[in-house]
């Protein structure tokens, strides 16, 4: 998975995506999501599951895209599976921690 961490005025922003979907666009009905290289990959590091879990556990805001990345977030209780968008061949979830 690809992981990017950015410190923002609102807290830690974490972006995670499956490595093989950068640049792809996924659609479901009127919803369309492009996995932008600039956001998800430019400053990203390829990481393992434990690193993703650690980053998401510390995140204030998270964007997670890709079947594997979303599965990891669900398996570790970071994202509720009912909050996941199915976008054709992939999944997407966002998190905001207050």
N, C-alpha and C positions, 0 to 999 in steps of 0.2 A: 504494500500500500504506500501511497505518497502522503506525506505529512508536512504541513506548513503551520508554523506558529507565529502569530504577529501580536505584539503588544499594542493595544489601542487605548484611547481615552476611556472606553467602556469596559476594558478588561482584556483578558487573553482570548484572542480569536484563533480557533483551530480549524483548519481545512484538511479533510481526509478524503482520498478517493482511491479506487482500485487503479492499479498502474496501467491497465490496458484500455481505459476508456477516455483518456485525455484527448480532447478535440472532438469527441463524439457528441451528438445531439440526440436526446431522448424525448419522446412525446407520449402523452396520454390525453386524449380529448383536447381541451384548449390549453393544457399545460405543456410547456416546452422548456427543457433544460439543456444548455450546452456546457459541457465540462471544459471551461476555459483554461487554456494552458497558463495564461497570465495569473489567474487566481489560484489554481490548484497545483501547478507544477513548476513554475519559474524558480521559486526559492525552496522547493520541496526536497525532502530527503526520503529515500526508500527505507521503510522501517518494518519491523515485525509487529505482531499483535500486541505484545506487552507494551511497546512504546506508544502505540495508538491509544491503548487503554489509559496509560499514564497521562498522556496529553489531554484526552477528553475528560478525564477526571479533574483536571486543573482548569479546564476551559470555562470561560464565562459565556462565550458564543461559539457555536460549532456548526459547520456545514459538512455534511457527510454524504458522499455519493458513491454508488457502486454496491453491488450485491454483497460482496465480502465485507467491505467497510461497515455497511449498515448492520450486517449480521453480528459483527464483533461488538458494536455499540449496544445491540439488543442483548446479546449473551451476557454482557457485563453490567446490565441494568442502567446503562447511561441513557438509552432511548427506549421508549415504550413502543412495542411493535404496532400499536394502533395509531401512532403518529407518523408512520412511514408512508411516503408516496410511492406507488408503483408507477414507474414511467417506462412502459414497454418492457425492454430487456434489462432494466436496472431499477434500483431503488434510490430514494433520496430522503434525508432527514435533516432537520435543523434543530438546534438546541439553544435555549437562552436560559441561563441560570441567574436568578435574582439574588 
